[in-house]
């Protein structure tokens, strides 16, 4: 098993700037969706608030990859959205970062877009920034690229000029790019038991309760929140994904403070996958923040995802997914 994991990680490090997939000879494919693209890789990782006053978030549905991660013990979450194939002019509501948001951004070699961050010693994201090579835009000190939408209540109203930030970033050195997902249009990893409706109980009693329904005719998972259809606040677009990953991670709370999470996003832990209306289990492994996560099935084989958008739910080890049908 260990030899297989090492082999998979070596392959991940050798991945070229564009993901190889089935299609026309010489066609380049997006590293974030596996779909055809001719754009250079300049991924942007935007930190979104998920408080009730920040919903519905604006232009978050245009992201290729979205993570939901608990930031306070009890179920309160935030989103980190990875944009690459499509870059909207603006995004709202941008919020403060934690150490795990930096770790996810590094997983995608992405530029982090945030508004402030935790500063308390021991869980300070600013101290962590000093130890890693991460390009970022911080709205706390950047009035050029951020402003407030006064039709909403502060602090849930920060707007980021994402296209402006994207245009100011240089394309990355192809030899240094690494990303975690591998795609296959012809042979995605679709196996296991049928599962068409499932829910993630972060904090159902406090309004943090995502769920999904597989729409077979479209081949996508429609996302709901608190049992209501989740729609984009700017476009009205429904949130739909080709793949959903539930990624377990060990949590600790610095100094026993409920709002100071330390999330282990290196090492290994278990995973659950939802692809093509099927549900199966496996694991993830990441040796360091300088490498990308490898997603494996229970046999240690790297999972191949369907081209399209992906949602990644990061949860504590004791969370039990509700498999409804």
N, C-alpha and C positions, 0 to 999 in steps of 0.2 A: 504493500500500500504506500509506504514512504517513497519507494522508487518511482511509483506512478505519479505522486504529487510533485516530486522534483522535476520529472519529465514535463508535466503539464506547465509548471511555472517557467521552465526554460523556453517552451514554445511561446508562452505569453510574452516573454521579453523580446522575442524575435519577430513579433507581429509588425507588419509594415504600417505606414501611416493610414492606409485605407484597408478596411477589412476585406478579405477575399471572399467572394460569394459566387453563386452561379449566375451566369448572364453572358452578355456580349464580351468577347475577348478584349482585354485592355480596359474594360469599364472599371472605374473606381467605385468603391462602396463606403458609405458612412460608417465610422467606428461607433457611432452612438445608436444607429438604427438598422444598419445592414442594408439600407436602401441606396440606389444609385445616387452619386453626387459628383460634382466637379469642383467643390469648394475646398480650400485648405482647412486644416483642422485648427480651430480656435475656440475650443469649448469654453463656455461661461457658466459658472455655478452660482445661482442666485439663491440667497437665503430668504425664505418667505415666512412671515408670521402665519400662525394658524389659530389665533384667538378668534372668538365669535365676531368681534368687531373688525377683524381683518378679512372676513369672508364676505362675498366671494373674492378671492385673489384675482388680479387682473393679468391676463396674458400668460398665466402659468401653464395653461393647457397646451401651449405651443412648444413646451419643452420636450426633448427626446426621452429623457430619463428623469423620474422624480423619486426622491427618497422622503419617507416620513419617519422621523426619529423623535423619541421621547426626550424632552429637555427638562422635565421636572417630575419627580417621583409622584405617581398617582395618575399619570396618563396624559398630561399636557404635552403636545407635540408641535414641531415645526417642520417645514418642508425645505429640502434643498433640490433645486431644479437645474438640470444640466441641459443647456442649449447649444446646439451645433448646426443642425440642418436648417433651422428657421430661427431668425433673430427678430423679435418684435421691437418696435421703437421704444416702448416703455414697459415697465413691470411694476406691480404694486400688490402687496405691501411688504417692502424690504425690511428685514429686522436683524437683530444682533446675532453674532456667531458664537459657537462653542468649539472646543477642541475637535470634537468628532466631525464637525462640518469642514474643518480644514483637512482632516484625514480623507473624507470622501472626495473633496476637490482634488487632492493629490492623486487619488485613485484614477482620476480621469485626466490628469495633467491639465486641469482647468483653472481659469482665472476666477477667484472668489469675489462675489459682489455681496456686500453686507453693510449694515448700518450699526457700527459699534460692535461690542462683544464683552464677554465676561472678563473682568480685570482682577478678581480676587486671587491672591497668591495660592498656588497649588492647583487651581483650575483655570488660570488665566490663559485665554486664547492669544492674547498679545505676547505673553512670554513664550508661548508655543510658536508663534509666527517667527520668532528670532532663531528658532532651531531648524526650520524647514525652508525650502526654496519654493515659495508660493506667491505668484502674482495676484494682486487683489486691488479692489476699489472699496474704500471705506467711506460711506456717506457721512459719518460723524465729522470728518474733516474735509469733505469734498462737496462744495456747493455747486460746482460746475456740472456734475453728473447726477445729482440728486436734488429733489425738492419735495415739499409737502403738499398733499391734496387736501385742501381745507374743507372739502365736502365730507371728509371723514374725520373721526376723532383721533388725535395723537395718543399714543405713539404708533397707531396702526395705519398710518397714512403716508408712509414714505414711498415716493416714486423714484425709480431708477431709470435713467436714460440708457437703456441697455444697448441699443444700436450704436449710440455715440461712443460708449465704452468699447464695444466690440470693434468698431472701426479704428480705434486708437491702439489696439493690440496687434503686435506683429504675429504672423503665422509661426507656428512652433517648428523647431528643428525636428525633422522627421525621424532621425535616429534616436531621439530622446523620448518620443511619444510611446506611452503604454496605456492600455484601456482594458477594463475587465470583461466585457461581454463579447462572445463570439456568435455569429449568426449563420444560419443556413436556410435558404428558401426551399431547397429540395428535401433536406433531411434534418429538420429540427428535431430536438429530443422531445417527442410527444409519446408519453407512456404513462402507465399507472392506472389509477382508478378514475372513473368519471367524476368530475366535480364542477358544477356549474354555478353554485352560489356559496360564497364564504364570507366571513366577517372577521375583523381584527379588533378585539376588545381592549384598546388602550385605556380608555376611560369613558365607557358608554354612559355612565351616570353624570359625567360632567361635559358631555358633548364632543368627545373625541372617539368616533366610532365609524371607521371606514368599512365598506363592504363592496363586493364585486358580483356581477352576474355575467356569465359567458353568453354572448350573443352568437349562436352557431352560424347563422347565415352570413355574418360579417367577419367571423373569426376573431373577435375582440372581446375583451373584458370591459364592460361598462362599470364605472366607479360611482358609488353612492357614499354620502356622508350623513350620519345620523338617520339612516333609512330614507334619505331623499336624494334625488338625482343631483350629482355634482356638476355644476355648470360654471363656465368661466365668466368672471365679472365684466370683462370687456367685450368678449365676442359672443357669449351665450353658448359657446361650443361645449359639448359633453366631453367628459374625460374618458377616453377609451385607450386600451393598451393591448398589445399583442402578447405580452408576457407579464406575469406578476411573480415576484420573488419575495418570500418571507425569510428574512435573514436574522438569525438569532445571534445575539452578542451579549457578552458579560457586562453588566453595569455595576459601577460602584458610585458612591456619593461622597465627594470629598468633605472631610470633617463632619460627616453625617448630615450635611445640609441637603435638603430635598431639591434645591435648584442649582446644584453644582455637580452635574453628571460627568463621570469619566467612563467612556464607552470603549471597550476593547475591539478595535477594528483591524488589528493584526492578530496573527495566530490562526486558530481554526475553530469552527463551531458548526452547528447544524443549519440546514436550509430546507425550505419547502418550496416547490416549484408548481406553478400553474401555467400550462402551455397547451393550447389547442383543446381546451375543455377537459384536460387530464390533470391529475395531481400526483406528484411523486416527491420523494425526499432525497436528501443528499447532504452535502457539506460545502463550506467555503474555506479557502485557505489563502493567507496573505502573509508573507514572511516579514515584510517591513513596509513602511509608508512610502518607500522609494520604489516599490513594485505594485502591481495591480492584483486585485482579488481574482482568484480562479474559482469558478463555480463547478462543482462536481456532483455526479449522481452517487448513489450508494455503492456502485462498483468502482468508483474512483475515476470514471470517464468524464471528461469535460463536457458540460451541457452546451448544446447548440440551440440558440434562441431563434424564434421566428422573427424575420425582419419587421420592424415597426417600433412603436414606443414601448417602454418597459417601466413598471412601477416597482420600487424596492421598499418593502416595509421592514425596518429594523426594529426588532422587539427584544425584550428581556427573555431569558431562558424559560421562565415559568409561565409565559403567555401561551394560552391554548387557543389556536385558531378554531373558530366555529364553522365546521363544515356542514352547511345547511342541507345541500342536496347536490 
